Amino acid sequence: IAAMIAWKDVHSEQVERVGYDVDTSELFVTWRRGGRTSIYSDVPPDVANQAATAWSVGKFLDENVKRTYNHRYEK
């Protein structure tokens, strides 16, 4: 059974939507440019919530997620 990912469309020049899987603690970020989805591992729920609701989603990801959590692209 696939885990449920809660997606949120965001207002951002860089990011189309942000999702979070509470079962795996993975943060999903779909980028506007190219449409690829990044998956960040072991992200706490509060960080995922902040990413989805930040005034500047791209800036929040740059400063708090990209260099902190392991990353891979969705296949």
N, CA, C and O atoms as a Tripos MOL2 file, in Angstrom:
@<TRIPOS>MOLECULE
protein
  300   299    75     0     0
PROTEIN
NO_CHARGES

@<TRIPOS>ATOM
      1 N           0.8550   -1.1880    0.0000 N.3       1 ILE1
      2 CA          0.0000    0.0000    0.0000 C.3       1 ILE1
      3 C           0.8880    1.2330    0.0000 C.2       1 ILE1
      4 O           1.7730    1.3720    0.8440 O.2       1 ILE1
      5 N           0.6510    2.1110   -0.9340 N.am      2 ALA2
      6 CA          1.4300    3.3470   -1.0320 C.3       2 ALA2
      7 C           1.0400    4.2930    0.0940 C.2       2 ALA2
      8 O          -0.1300    4.3910    0.4640 O.2       2 ALA2
      9 N           2.0240    4.9790    0.6240 N.am      3 ALA3
     10 CA          1.7740    5.9440    1.6900 C.3       3 ALA3
     11 C           1.0520    7.1630    1.1290 C.2       3 ALA3
     12 O           1.1730    7.4810   -0.0540 O.2       3 ALA3
     13 N           0.3170    7.8270    1.9750 N.am      4 MET4
     14 CA         -0.4200    9.0200    1.5670 C.3       4 MET4
     15 C           0.4900   10.2390    1.6510 C.2       4 MET4
     16 O           1.1120   10.4940    2.6820 O.2       4 MET4
     17 N           0.5590   10.9790    0.5680 N.am      5 ILE5
     18 CA          1.3370   12.2060    0.5380 C.3       5 ILE5
     19 C           0.3590   13.3660    0.5200 C.2       5 ILE5
     20 O          -0.5070   13.4410   -0.3520 O.2       5 ILE5
     21 N           0.4940   14.2650    1.4750 N.am      6 ALA6
     22 CA         -0.3460   15.4570    1.5230 C.3       6 ALA6
     23 C           0.3270   16.5490    0.6920 C.2       6 ALA6
     24 O           1.3810   17.0610    1.0700 O.2       6 ALA6
     25 N          -0.2850   16.9050   -0.4410 N.am      7 TRP7
     26 CA          0.2750   17.9060   -1.3440 C.3       7 TRP7
     27 C          -0.3470   19.2680   -1.0950 C.2       7 TRP7
     28 O          -1.5200   19.3730   -0.7370 O.2       7 TRP7
     29 N           0.4490   20.3080   -1.2870 N.am      8 LYS8
     30 CA         -0.0380   21.6810   -1.1810 C.3       8 LYS8
     31 C           0.5580   22.4830   -2.3310 C.2       8 LYS8
     32 O           1.7780   22.5670   -2.4760 O.2       8 LYS8
     33 N          -0.3150   23.0740   -3.1490 N.am      9 ASP9
     34 CA          0.1540   24.0000   -4.1770 C.3       9 ASP9
     35 C           0.6370   25.2570   -3.4750 C.2       9 ASP9
     36 O          -0.0060   25.7440   -2.5460 O.2       9 ASP9
     37 N           1.7710   25.7800   -3.9220 N.am     10 VAL10
     38 CA          2.3330   26.9640   -3.2710 C.3      10 VAL10
     39 C           2.4970   28.0880   -4.2870 C.2      10 VAL10
     40 O           2.5880   27.8580   -5.4930 O.2      10 VAL10
     41 N           2.5330   29.3050   -3.7640 N.am     11 HIS11
     42 CA          2.7610   30.4820   -4.6040 C.3      11 HIS11
     43 C           4.2500   30.7810   -4.5880 C.2      11 HIS11
     44 O           4.7620   31.3920   -3.6500 O.2      11 HIS11
     45 N           4.9330   30.3480   -5.6240 N.am     12 SER12
     46 CA          6.3760   30.4910   -5.6840 C.3      12 SER12
     47 C           6.8140   30.5260   -7.1390 C.2      12 SER12
     48 O           6.2230   29.8630   -7.9910 O.2      12 SER12
     49 N           7.8430   31.2950   -7.4140 N.am     13 GLU13
     50 CA          8.4010   31.3320   -8.7700 C.3      13 GLU13
     51 C           9.1580   30.0480   -9.0820 C.2      13 GLU13
     52 O           9.2420   29.6490  -10.2430 O.2      13 GLU13
     53 N           9.7090   29.3980   -8.0610 N.am     14 GLN14
     54 CA         10.5440   28.2150   -8.2490 C.3      14 GLN14
     55 C           9.8080   26.9000   -8.0340 C.2      14 GLN14
     56 O          10.1140   25.9030   -8.6880 O.2      14 GLN14
     57 N           8.8460   26.8920   -7.1280 N.am     15 VAL15
     58 CA          8.2230   25.6490   -6.6770 C.3      15 VAL15
     59 C           6.7440   25.6210   -7.0750 C.2      15 VAL15
     60 O           6.0140   26.5940   -6.8840 O.2      15 VAL15
     61 N           6.3240   24.4800   -7.6320 N.am     16 GLU16
     62 CA          4.9180   24.3020   -8.0090 C.3      16 GLU16
     63 C           4.0890   23.7990   -6.8310 C.2      16 GLU16
     64 O           3.0140   24.3190   -6.5340 O.2      16 GLU16
     65 N           4.6230   22.7640   -6.1640 N.am     17 ARG17
     66 CA          3.9050   22.2070   -5.0230 C.3      17 ARG17
     67 C           4.8740   21.5080   -4.0800 C.2      17 ARG17
     68 O           5.9900   21.1430   -4.4480 O.2      17 ARG17
     69 N           4.4040   21.3390   -2.8550 N.am     18 VAL18
     70 CA          5.1780   20.6950   -1.8000 C.3      18 VAL18
     71 C           4.3090   19.5950   -1.2100 C.2      18 VAL18
     72 O           3.1140   19.7930   -0.9900 O.2      18 VAL18
     73 N           4.9070   18.4360   -0.9550 N.am     19 GLY19
     74 CA          4.1760   17.3350   -0.3400 C.3      19 GLY19
     75 C           4.9730   16.7270    0.7860 C.2      19 GLY19
     76 O           6.1930   16.8750    0.8550 O.2      19 GLY19
     77 N           4.2750   16.0430    1.6680 N.am     20 TYR20
     78 CA          4.9550   15.4070    2.7970 C.3      20 TYR20
     79 C           4.3090   14.0660    3.0930 C.2      20 TYR20
     80 O           3.0850   13.9420    3.1310 O.2      20 TYR20
     81 N           5.1450   13.0730    3.3010 N.am     21 ASP21
     82 CA          4.6990   11.7350    3.6660 C.3      21 ASP21
     83 C           5.0500   11.5210    5.1350 C.2      21 ASP21
     84 O           6.2210   11.3620    5.4800 O.2      21 ASP21
     85 N           4.0420   11.5180    5.9960 N.am     22 VAL22
     86 CA          4.3010   11.3880    7.4350 C.3      22 VAL22
     87 C           4.8550   10.0170    7.7990 C.2      22 VAL22
     88 O           5.5750    9.8860    8.7890 O.2      22 VAL22
     89 N           4.5290    8.9970    7.0140 N.am     23 ASP23
     90 CA          5.0080    7.6430    7.3190 C.3      23 ASP23
     91 C           6.5020    7.4830    7.0750 C.2      23 ASP23
     92 O           7.1740    6.7420    7.7920 O.2      23 ASP23
     93 N           7.0270    8.1750    6.0650 N.am     24 THR24
     94 CA          8.4490    8.0340    5.7200 C.3      24 THR24
     95 C           9.2700    9.2760    6.0670 C.2      24 THR24
     96 O          10.4920    9.2620    5.9260 O.2      24 THR24
     97 N           8.6160   10.3510    6.5190 N.am     25 SER25
     98 CA          9.2790   11.6370    6.8200 C.3      25 SER25
     99 C          10.0020   12.1910    5.5990 C.2      25 SER25
    100 O          11.0960   12.7440    5.7090 O.2      25 SER25
    101 N           9.3690   12.0330    4.4170 N.am     26 GLU26
    102 CA          9.9520   12.5510    3.1850 C.3      26 GLU26
    103 C           9.2040   13.7940    2.7200 C.2      26 GLU26
    104 O           7.9740   13.8320    2.6890 O.2      26 GLU26
    105 N           9.9780   14.7990    2.3630 N.am     27 LEU27
    106 CA          9.4530   16.0420    1.8170 C.3      27 LEU27
    107 C           9.6130   16.0000    0.3060 C.2      27 LEU27
    108 O          10.7130   15.7690   -0.1960 O.2      27 LEU27
    109 N           8.5220   16.2210   -0.4220 N.am     28 PHE28
    110 CA          8.5160   16.2150   -1.8810 C.3      28 PHE28
    111 C           8.3620   17.6440   -2.3720 C.2      28 PHE28
    112 O           7.4890   18.3770   -1.9070 O.2      28 PHE28
    113 N           9.2150   18.0410   -3.3160 N.am     29 VAL29
    114 CA          9.1590   19.3890   -3.8840 C.3      29 VAL29
    115 C           9.1400   19.2650   -5.4010 C.2      29 VAL29
    116 O          10.0970   18.7700   -5.9960 O.2      29 VAL29
    117 N           8.0630   19.7100   -6.0270 N.am     30 THR30
    118 CA          7.9790   19.7070   -7.4840 C.3      30 THR30
    119 C           8.3510   21.0960   -7.9800 C.2      30 THR30
    120 O           7.7260   22.0900   -7.6110 O.2      30 THR30
    121 N           9.3730   21.1480   -8.8170 N.am     31 TRP31
    122 CA          9.9220   22.4050   -9.3220 C.3      31 TRP31
    123 C           9.1810   22.8470  -10.5810 C.2      31 TRP31
    124 O           8.8110   22.0210  -11.4150 O.2      31 TRP31
    125 N           8.9690   24.1380  -10.7090 N.am     32 ARG32
    126 CA          8.3030   24.6830  -11.9040 C.3      32 ARG32
    127 C           9.1730   24.4690  -13.1440 C.2      32 ARG32
    128 O           8.6760   24.0530  -14.1910 O.2      32 ARG32
    129 N          10.4580   24.7520  -13.0220 N.am     33 ARG33
    130 CA         11.3760   24.5870  -14.1470 C.3      33 ARG33
    131 C          11.7140   23.1130  -14.3040 C.2      33 ARG33
    132 O          12.3940   22.5410  -13.4520 O.2      33 ARG33
    133 N          11.2600   22.5080  -15.3530 N.am     34 GLY34
    134 CA         11.5660   21.1090  -15.6080 C.3      34 GLY34
    135 C          10.5550   20.1230  -15.0520 C.2      34 GLY34
    136 O          10.4740   18.9890  -15.5250 O.2      34 GLY34
    137 N           9.7830   20.5380  -14.0540 N.am     35 GLY35
    138 CA          8.7500   19.6770  -13.5020 C.3      35 GLY35
    139 C           9.2270   18.4880  -12.6950 C.2      35 GLY35
    140 O           8.4300   17.6140  -12.3540 O.2      35 GLY35
    141 N          10.5160   18.4380  -12.3820 N.am     36 ARG36
    142 CA         11.0370   17.3080  -11.6040 C.3      36 ARG36
    143 C          10.6320   17.4530  -10.1420 C.2      36 ARG36
    144 O          10.3830   18.5540   -9.6500 O.2      36 ARG36
    145 N          10.5730   16.3100   -9.4640 N.am     37 THR37
    146 CA         10.2490   16.3110   -8.0410 C.3      37 THR37
    147 C          11.4530   15.8390   -7.2510 C.2      37 THR37
    148 O          11.9820   14.7530   -7.4850 O.2      37 THR37
    149 N          11.8780   16.6700   -6.3130 N.am     38 SER38
    150 CA         12.9470   16.3190   -5.3820 C.3      38 SER38
    151 C          12.3250   15.6760   -4.1580 C.2      38 SER38
    152 O          11.2400   16.0580   -3.7200 O.2      38 SER38
    153 N          13.0300   14.6900   -3.6090 N.am     39 ILE39
    154 CA         12.5870   14.0440   -2.3780 C.3      39 ILE39
    155 C          13.7020   14.2090   -1.3500 C.2      39 ILE39
    156 O          14.8400   13.7980   -1.5790 O.2      39 ILE39
    157 N          13.3570   14.8170   -0.2140 N.am     40 TYR40
    158 CA         14.3130   15.0120    0.8760 C.3      40 TYR40
    159 C          13.9460   14.0590    2.0050 C.2      40 TYR40
    160 O          12.7820   13.9720    2.3980 O.2      40 TYR40
    161 N          14.9370   13.3460    2.5250 N.am     41 SER41
    162 CA         14.7180   12.2930    3.5280 C.3      41 SER41
    163 C          14.8550   12.8070    4.9490 C.2      41 SER41
    164 O          15.5890   13.7600    5.2140 O.2      41 SER41
    165 N          14.1340   12.1590    5.8620 N.am     42 ASP42
    166 CA         14.2280   12.4010    7.3090 C.3      42 ASP42
    167 C          13.9250   13.8460    7.6950 C.2      42 ASP42
    168 O          14.5710   14.4110    8.5770 O.2      42 ASP42
    169 N          12.9460   14.4310    7.0330 N.am     43 VAL43
    170 CA         12.5500   15.8160    7.3200 C.3      43 VAL43
    171 C          11.4640   15.7980    8.4020 C.2      43 VAL43
    172 O          10.4400   15.1350    8.2340 O.2      43 VAL43
    173 N          11.6770   16.5170    9.5050 N.am     44 PRO44
    174 CA         10.6580   16.5670   10.5540 C.3      44 PRO44
    175 C           9.3760   17.2450   10.0440 C.2      44 PRO44
    176 O           9.4400   18.1010    9.1620 O.2      44 PRO44
    177 N           8.2260   16.8710   10.5890 N.am     45 PRO45
    178 CA          6.9580   17.4520   10.1420 C.3      45 PRO45
    179 C           6.9100   18.9780   10.2460 C.2      45 PRO45
    180 O           6.3320   19.6370    9.3810 O.2      45 PRO45
    181 N           7.5100   19.5440   11.2940 N.am     46 ASP46
    182 CA          7.4510   20.9970   11.4400 C.3      46 ASP46
    183 C           8.2430   21.7040   10.3390 C.2      46 ASP46
    184 O           7.8470   22.7780    9.8870 O.2      46 ASP46
    185 N           9.3520   21.1140    9.9070 N.am     47 VAL47
    186 CA         10.1350   21.7020    8.8140 C.3      47 VAL47
    187 C           9.3520   21.6090    7.5060 C.2      47 VAL47
    188 O           9.3470   22.5500    6.7130 O.2      47 VAL47
    189 N           8.6950   20.4760    7.2850 N.am     48 ALA48
    190 CA          7.8780   20.3130    6.0830 C.3      48 ALA48
    191 C           6.7410   21.3270    6.0590 C.2      48 ALA48
    192 O           6.4430   21.9030    5.0130 O.2      48 ALA48
    193 N           6.1120   21.5430    7.1960 N.am     49 ASN49
    194 CA          5.0260   22.5170    7.2790 C.3      49 ASN49
    195 C           5.5350   23.9260    7.0100 C.2      49 ASN49
    196 O           4.8840   24.7020    6.3100 O.2      49 ASN49
    197 N           6.6840   24.2540    7.5590 N.am     50 GLN50
    198 CA          7.2770   25.5720    7.3120 C.3      50 GLN50
    199 C           7.6060   25.7480    5.8340 C.2      50 GLN50
    200 O           7.4180   26.8320    5.2830 O.2      50 GLN50
    201 N           8.0930   24.6920    5.1900 N.am     51 ALA51
    202 CA          8.4150   24.7600    3.7590 C.3      51 ALA51
    203 C           7.1610   25.0390    2.9410 C.2      51 ALA51
    204 O           7.2040   25.8060    1.9780 O.2      51 ALA51
    205 N           6.0550   24.4280    3.3140 N.am     52 ALA52
    206 CA          4.8110   24.5770    2.5600 C.3      52 ALA52
    207 C           4.1270   25.9140    2.8010 C.2      52 ALA52
    208 O           3.3100   26.3460    1.9870 O.2      52 ALA52
    209 N           4.4490   26.5710    3.9020 N.am     53 THR53
    210 CA          3.7470   27.8050    4.2560 C.3      53 THR53
    211 C           4.6490   29.0330    4.3010 C.2      53 THR53
    212 O           4.1930   30.1200    4.6550 O.2      53 THR53
    213 N           5.9110   28.8770    3.9500 N.am     54 ALA54
    214 CA          6.8610   29.9950    4.0130 C.3      54 ALA54
    215 C           6.4660   31.1160    3.0600 C.2      54 ALA54
    216 O           5.8960   30.8760    1.9960 O.2      54 ALA54
    217 N           6.7790   32.3380    3.4620 N.am     55 TRP55
    218 CA          6.5210   33.4910    2.6000 C.3      55 TRP55
    219 C           7.2740   33.3310    1.2880 C.2      55 TRP55
    220 O           6.7450   33.6300    0.2170 O.2      55 TRP55
    221 N           8.5190   32.8530    1.3790 N.am     56 SER56
    222 CA          9.3150   32.5390    0.1920 C.3      56 SER56
    223 C           9.7290   31.0700    0.2890 C.2      56 SER56
    224 O          10.6880   30.7280    0.9820 O.2      56 SER56
    225 N           9.0010   30.2160   -0.4080 N.am     57 VAL57
    226 CA          9.2590   28.7800   -0.3420 C.3      57 VAL57
    227 C          10.6660   28.4560   -0.8300 C.2      57 VAL57
    228 O          11.3820   27.6870   -0.1900 O.2      57 VAL57
    229 N          11.0680   29.0420   -1.9670 N.am     58 GLY58
    230 CA         12.3970   28.7860   -2.5090 C.3      58 GLY58
    231 C          13.5040   29.1800   -1.5510 C.2      58 GLY58
    232 O          14.4780   28.4470   -1.3830 O.2      58 GLY58
    233 N          13.3560   30.3390   -0.9230 N.am     59 LYS59
    234 CA         14.3700   30.8060    0.0270 C.3      59 LYS59
    235 C          14.4140   29.8840    1.2470 C.2      59 LYS59
    236 O          15.4950   29.5470    1.7310 O.2      59 LYS59
    237 N          13.2440   29.4750    1.7450 N.am     60 PHE60
    238 CA         13.2210   28.5610    2.8890 C.3      60 PHE60
    239 C          13.9270   27.2570    2.5520 C.2      60 PHE60
    240 O          14.7170   26.7530    3.3500 O.2      60 PHE60
    241 N          13.6440   26.7060    1.3670 N.am     61 LEU61
    242 CA         14.2950   25.4640    0.9570 C.3      61 LEU61
    243 C          15.8020   25.6420    0.8410 C.2      61 LEU61
    244 O          16.5670   24.7830    1.2790 O.2      61 LEU61
    245 N          16.2320   26.7610    0.2470 N.am     62 ASP62
    246 CA         17.6670   27.0350    0.1150 C.3      62 ASP62
    247 C          18.3490   27.0910    1.4770 C.2      62 ASP62
    248 O          19.4310   26.5320    1.6570 O.2      62 ASP62
    249 N          17.7210   27.7600    2.4270 N.am     63 GLU63
    250 CA         18.3560   28.0220    3.7160 C.3      63 GLU63
    251 C          18.1910   26.8990    4.7420 C.2      63 GLU63
    252 O          19.0120   26.7690    5.6500 O.2      63 GLU63
    253 N          17.1360   26.0840    4.6050 N.am     64 ASN64
    254 CA         16.8260   25.1350    5.6750 C.3      64 ASN64
    255 C          16.7160   23.6680    5.2660 C.2      64 ASN64
    256 O          16.6750   22.7890    6.1270 O.2      64 ASN64
    257 N          16.6700   23.3960    3.9700 N.am     65 VAL65
    258 CA         16.4240   22.0200    3.5480 C.3      65 VAL65
    259 C          17.5250   21.4730    2.6470 C.2      65 VAL65
    260 O          18.0550   20.3920    2.9040 O.2      65 VAL65
    261 N          17.8710   22.2050    1.6020 N.am     66 LYS66
    262 CA         18.7410   21.6670    0.5480 C.3      66 LYS66
    263 C          20.0790   21.1320    1.0520 C.2      66 LYS66
    264 O          20.5200   20.0790    0.5940 O.2      66 LYS66
    265 N          20.7210   21.8090    1.9580 N.am     67 ARG67
    266 CA         22.0410   21.3680    2.4280 C.3      67 ARG67
    267 C          21.9700   20.5650    3.7250 C.2      67 ARG67
    268 O          22.9910   20.1020    4.2340 O.2      67 ARG67
    269 N          20.7570   20.4040    4.2550 N.am     68 THR68
    270 CA         20.5800   19.7380    5.5480 C.3      68 THR68
    271 C          20.1260   18.2910    5.4040 C.2      68 THR68
    272 O          20.5470   17.4280    6.1740 O.2      68 THR68
    273 N          19.2720   18.0220    4.4250 N.am     69 TYR69
    274 CA         18.6650   16.6960    4.2840 C.3      69 TYR69
    275 C          19.1130   16.0260    2.9960 C.2      69 TYR69
    276 O          19.3320   16.6880    1.9810 O.2      69 TYR69
    277 N          19.2490   14.7040    3.0450 N.am     70 ASN70
    278 CA         19.6300   13.9380    1.8560 C.3      70 ASN70
    279 C          18.5640   14.0920    0.7830 C.2      70 ASN70
    280 O          17.3710   14.1860    1.0730 O.2      70 ASN70
    281 N          19.0250   14.1160   -0.4700 N.am     71 HIS71
    282 CA         18.1530   14.4270   -1.5990 C.3      71 HIS71
    283 C          18.2910   13.3870   -2.6990 C.2      71 HIS71
    284 O          19.3670   12.8380   -2.9400 O.2      71 HIS71
    285 N          17.1710   13.1370   -3.3550 N.am     72 ARG72
    286 CA         17.1680   12.3430   -4.5940 C.3      72 ARG72
    287 C          16.0040   12.8480   -5.4420 C.2      72 ARG72
    288 O          15.0900   13.5020   -4.9410 O.2      72 ARG72
    289 N          16.0560   12.5320   -6.7300 N.am     73 TYR73
    290 CA         14.9440   12.8880   -7.6110 C.3      73 TYR73
    291 C          13.9930   11.7200   -7.7200 C.2      73 TYR73
    292 O          14.4180   10.5640   -7.7400 O.2      73 TYR73
    293 N          12.7150   12.0130   -7.7910 N.am     74 GLU74
    294 CA         11.7130   10.9740   -8.0010 C.3      74 GLU74
    295 C          11.9380   10.3440   -9.3640 C.2      74 GLU74
    296 O          12.2550   11.0420  -10.3270 O.2      74 GLU74
    297 N          11.7780    9.0330   -9.4550 N.am     75 LYS75
    298 CA         12.0070    8.3240  -10.7130 C.3      75 LYS75
    299 C          10.8020    8.4350  -11.6140 C.2      75 LYS75
    300 O          10.8080    7.8990  -12.7220 O.2      75 LYS75
@<TRIPOS>BOND
     1     1     2 1
     2     2     3 1
     3     3     4 2
     4     3     5 am
     5     5     6 1
     6     6     7 1
     7     7     8 2
     8     7     9 am
     9     9    10 1
    10    10    11 1
    11    11    12 2
    12    11    13 am
    13    13    14 1
    14    14    15 1
    15    15    16 2
    16    15    17 am
    17    17    18 1
    18    18    19 1
    19    19    20 2
    20    19    21 am
    21    21    22 1
    22    22    23 1
    23    23    24 2
    24    23    25 am
    25    25    26 1
    26    26    27 1
    27    27    28 2
    28    27    29 am
    29    29    30 1
    30    30    31 1
    31    31    32 2
    32    31    33 am
    33    33    34 1
    34    34    35 1
    35    35    36 2
    36    35    37 am
    37    37    38 1
    38    38    39 1
    39    39    40 2
    40    39    41 am
    41    41    42 1
    42    42    43 1
    43    43    44 2
    44    43    45 am
    45    45    46 1
    46    46    47 1
    47    47    48 2
    48    47    49 am
    49    49    50 1
    50    50    51 1
    51    51    52 2
    52    51    53 am
    53    53    54 1
    54    54    55 1
    55    55    56 2
    56    55    57 am
    57    57    58 1
    58    58    59 1
    59    59    60 2
    60    59    61 am
    61    61    62 1
    62    62    63 1
    63    63    64 2
    64    63    65 am
    65    65    66 1
    66    66    67 1
    67    67    68 2
    68    67    69 am
    69    69    70 1
    70    70    71 1
    71    71    72 2
    72    71    73 am
    73    73    74 1
    74    74    75 1
    75    75    76 2
    76    75    77 am
    77    77    78 1
    78    78    79 1
    79    79    80 2
    80    79    81 am
    81    81    82 1
    82    82    83 1
    83    83    84 2
    84    83    85 am
    85    85    86 1
    86    86    87 1
    87    87    88 2
    88    87    89 am
    89    89    90 1
    90    90    91 1
    91    91    92 2
    92    91    93 am
    93    93    94 1
    94    94    95 1
    95    95    96 2
    96    95    97 am
    97    97    98 1
    98    98    99 1
    99    99   100 2
   100    99   101 am
   101   101   102 1
   102   102   103 1
   103   103   104 2
   104   103   105 am
   105   105   106 1
   106   106   107 1
   107   107   108 2
   108   107   109 am
   109   109   110 1
   110   110   111 1
   111   111   112 2
   112   111   113 am
   113   113   114 1
   114   114   115 1
   115   115   116 2
   116   115   117 am
   117   117   118 1
   118   118   119 1
   119   119   120 2
   120   119   121 am
   121   121   122 1
   122   122   123 1
   123   123   124 2
   124   123   125 am
   125   125   126 1
   126   126   127 1
   127   127   128 2
   128   127   129 am
   129   129   130 1
   130   130   131 1
   131   131   132 2
   132   131   133 am
   133   133   134 1
   134   134   135 1
   135   135   136 2
   136   135   137 am
   137   137   138 1
   138   138   139 1
   139   139   140 2
   140   139   141 am
   141   141   142 1
   142   142   143 1
   143   143   144 2
   144   143   145 am
   145   145   146 1
   146   146   147 1
   147   147   148 2
   148   147   149 am
   149   149   150 1
   150   150   151 1
   151   151   152 2
   152   151   153 am
   153   153   154 1
   154   154   155 1
   155   155   156 2
   156   155   157 am
   157   157   158 1
   158   158   159 1
   159   159   160 2
   160   159   161 am
   161   161   162 1
   162   162   163 1
   163   163   164 2
   164   163   165 am
   165   165   166 1
   166   166   167 1
   167   167   168 2
   168   167   169 am
   169   169   170 1
   170   170   171 1
   171   171   172 2
   172   171   173 am
   173   173   174 1
   174   174   175 1
   175   175   176 2
   176   175   177 am
   177   177   178 1
   178   178   179 1
   179   179   180 2
   180   179   181 am
   181   181   182 1
   182   182   183 1
   183   183   184 2
   184   183   185 am
   185   185   186 1
   186   186   187 1
   187   187   188 2
   188   187   189 am
   189   189   190 1
   190   190   191 1
   191   191   192 2
   192   191   193 am
   193   193   194 1
   194   194   195 1
   195   195   196 2
   196   195   197 am
   197   197   198 1
   198   198   199 1
   199   199   200 2
   200   199   201 am
   201   201   202 1
   202   202   203 1
   203   203   204 2
   204   203   205 am
   205   205   206 1
   206   206   207 1
   207   207   208 2
   208   207   209 am
   209   209   210 1
   210   210   211 1
   211   211   212 2
   212   211   213 am
   213   213   214 1
   214   214   215 1
   215   215   216 2
   216   215   217 am
   217   217   218 1
   218   218   219 1
   219   219   220 2
   220   219   221 am
   221   221   222 1
   222   222   223 1
   223   223   224 2
   224   223   225 am
   225   225   226 1
   226   226   227 1
   227   227   228 2
   228   227   229 am
   229   229   230 1
   230   230   231 1
   231   231   232 2
   232   231   233 am
   233   233   234 1
   234   234   235 1
   235   235   236 2
   236   235   237 am
   237   237   238 1
   238   238   239 1
   239   239   240 2
   240   239   241 am
   241   241   242 1
   242   242   243 1
   243   243   244 2
   244   243   245 am
   245   245   246 1
   246   246   247 1
   247   247   248 2
   248   247   249 am
   249   249   250 1
   250   250   251 1
   251   251   252 2
   252   251   253 am
   253   253   254 1
   254   254   255 1
   255   255   256 2
   256   255   257 am
   257   257   258 1
   258   258   259 1
   259   259   260 2
   260   259   261 am
   261   261   262 1
   262   262   263 1
   263   263   264 2
   264   263   265 am
   265   265   266 1
   266   266   267 1
   267   267   268 2
   268   267   269 am
   269   269   270 1
   270   270   271 1
   271   271   272 2
   272   271   273 am
   273   273   274 1
   274   274   275 1
   275   275   276 2
   276   275   277 am
   277   277   278 1
   278   278   279 1
   279   279   280 2
   280   279   281 am
   281   281   282 1
   282   282   283 1
   283   283   284 2
   284   283   285 am
   285   285   286 1
   286   286   287 1
   287   287   288 2
   288   287   289 am
   289   289   290 1
   290   290   291 1
   291   291   292 2
   292   291   293 am
   293   293   294 1
   294   294   295 1
   295   295   296 2
   296   295   297 am
   297   297   298 1
   298   298   299 1
   299   299   300 2
@<TRIPOS>SUBSTRUCTURE
     1 ILE1         2 RESIDUE 1 A ILE
     2 ALA2         6 RESIDUE 1 A ALA
     3 ALA3        10 RESIDUE 1 A ALA
     4 MET4        14 RESIDUE 1 A MET
     5 ILE5        18 RESIDUE 1 A ILE
     6 ALA6        22 RESIDUE 1 A ALA
     7 TRP7        26 RESIDUE 1 A TRP
     8 LYS8        30 RESIDUE 1 A LYS
     9 ASP9        34 RESIDUE 1 A ASP
    10 VAL10       38 RESIDUE 1 A VAL
    11 HIS11       42 RESIDUE 1 A HIS
    12 SER12       46 RESIDUE 1 A SER
    13 GLU13       50 RESIDUE 1 A GLU
    14 GLN14       54 RESIDUE 1 A GLN
    15 VAL15       58 RESIDUE 1 A VAL
    16 GLU16       62 RESIDUE 1 A GLU
    17 ARG17       66 RESIDUE 1 A ARG
    18 VAL18       70 RESIDUE 1 A VAL
    19 GLY19       74 RESIDUE 1 A GLY
    20 TYR20       78 RESIDUE 1 A TYR
    21 ASP21       82 RESIDUE 1 A ASP
    22 VAL22       86 RESIDUE 1 A VAL
    23 ASP23       90 RESIDUE 1 A ASP
    24 THR24       94 RESIDUE 1 A THR
    25 SER25       98 RESIDUE 1 A SER
    26 GLU26      102 RESIDUE 1 A GLU
    27 LEU27      106 RESIDUE 1 A LEU
    28 PHE28      110 RESIDUE 1 A PHE
    29 VAL29      114 RESIDUE 1 A VAL
    30 THR30      118 RESIDUE 1 A THR
    31 TRP31      122 RESIDUE 1 A TRP
    32 ARG32      126 RESIDUE 1 A ARG
    33 ARG33      130 RESIDUE 1 A ARG
    34 GLY34      134 RESIDUE 1 A GLY
    35 GLY35      138 RESIDUE 1 A GLY
    36 ARG36      142 RESIDUE 1 A ARG
    37 THR37      146 RESIDUE 1 A THR
    38 SER38      150 RESIDUE 1 A SER
    39 ILE39      154 RESIDUE 1 A ILE
    40 TYR40      158 RESIDUE 1 A TYR
    41 SER41      162 RESIDUE 1 A SER
    42 ASP42      166 RESIDUE 1 A ASP
    43 VAL43      170 RESIDUE 1 A VAL
    44 PRO44      174 RESIDUE 1 A PRO
    45 PRO45      178 RESIDUE 1 A PRO
    46 ASP46      182 RESIDUE 1 A ASP
    47 VAL47      186 RESIDUE 1 A VAL
    48 ALA48      190 RESIDUE 1 A ALA
    49 ASN49      194 RESIDUE 1 A ASN
    50 GLN50      198 RESIDUE 1 A GLN
    51 ALA51      202 RESIDUE 1 A ALA
    52 ALA52      206 RESIDUE 1 A ALA
    53 THR53      210 RESIDUE 1 A THR
    54 ALA54      214 RESIDUE 1 A ALA
    55 TRP55      218 RESIDUE 1 A TRP
    56 SER56      222 RESIDUE 1 A SER
    57 VAL57      226 RESIDUE 1 A VAL
    58 GLY58      230 RESIDUE 1 A GLY
    59 LYS59      234 RESIDUE 1 A LYS
    60 PHE60      238 RESIDUE 1 A PHE
    61 LEU61      242 RESIDUE 1 A LEU
    62 ASP62      246 RESIDUE 1 A ASP
    63 GLU63      250 RESIDUE 1 A GLU
    64 ASN64      254 RESIDUE 1 A ASN
    65 VAL65      258 RESIDUE 1 A VAL
    66 LYS66      262 RESIDUE 1 A LYS
    67 ARG67      266 RESIDUE 1 A ARG
    68 THR68      270 RESIDUE 1 A THR
    69 TYR69      274 RESIDUE 1 A TYR
    70 ASN70      278 RESIDUE 1 A ASN
    71 HIS71      282 RESIDUE 1 A HIS
    72 ARG72      286 RESIDUE 1 A ARG
    73 TYR73      290 RESIDUE 1 A TYR
    74 GLU74      294 RESIDUE 1 A GLU
    75 LYS75      298 RESIDUE 1 A LYS
